[in-house]
Amino acid sequence: MPPARLPEDFAAQLAEARRAHALPQHLRPAVKVFGDRALALLFPHFFSEGTGDPTLEGVEADAAALAVSLQRLLSSMESCAEVPHDEVPARLLAALPGVHALLRSDAEAIFHGDPAARSLDEVILTYPGFHAIALHRVGHALHGMGVPLVPRLLGEYAHSKTGVDIHPGAQIGRSFFIDHGTGVVIGETAVIGNGVKLYQGVTLGALVVEKGLGRQKRHPTIEDNVVVYSNATILGGDTVIGHDSVIGGNAWITHSVPPFSIVSHESEVKLQKTRRPDDVDFHI
């Protein structure tokens, strides 16, 4: 029996596509390595083995290795409009003190906001929300420089590990707390203030999905000190959740709410003394 083969014209089509869209085969795993290196440089908790060289020379060597790995990633990609590729590694290293300060505030917000957290080390080591935020903040710095693909791949790496999907363009203030994390979605043009807390399943999305709106603000603004409980959905670029508001679980919001609001989804509860075999379990 002859070996199975693709139709010749289709095989030629695939070969041409490979030549026309030649990205380095190692791009996705290399971005994962880069992300792990970035987090390990900022927090020794992320070292896969040991805690790294604690000397100044050791830290500087790790920073240089991070810059080299980023330069290699960029060398085979299209140049970005805002910043020349050869300047990006230095600019990222210069941005890392600010990234680290934000992440410290995030870890502290989680520690002080979750009674189950016993230490900052526990937060950094075990909380998926913190891991997702950490990768996002690195990716957001690169996104601001116009770096192609790498920020999105960092976001997808975080998504695969934590279940949290944050577009690198989203603007997030300090002391951000994602509790549990799984199912959280934050769109590209979302703006999140300081001291915001989101629970699992929250969506900050677009009300209308059209390609022509790509450069417009499509996702909501969440002002300072807002709490959004699980599975709430907030949609629209003009939607603003006023500061110090509480959004209850399963709420569906497409319009702005003023500061200090409490928005809840009310469930109907019916009591019955007895249960008959023919009772309907659910109303859909």
LINTA-V734857 format. One record per helix or strand of 2 or more residues. SS is the DSSP state (h for helix, s for strand). FROM is the first residue (numbers start at 1). LEN is the number of residues. Records with the same first field share a line. If there is no record, write none. Layout:
SS=FROM-LEN ; FROM-LEN
This chain:
h=8-13 ; 27-16 ; 44-3 ; 56-20 ; 85-29 ; 120-7 ; 128-17 ; 150-13 ; 211-3
s=165-2 ; 171-2 ; 177-2 ; 185-2 ; 191-2 ; 197-2 ; 203-3 ; 221-2 ; 227-2 ; 233-3 ; 240-2 ; 246-2 ; 252-2 ; 262-2
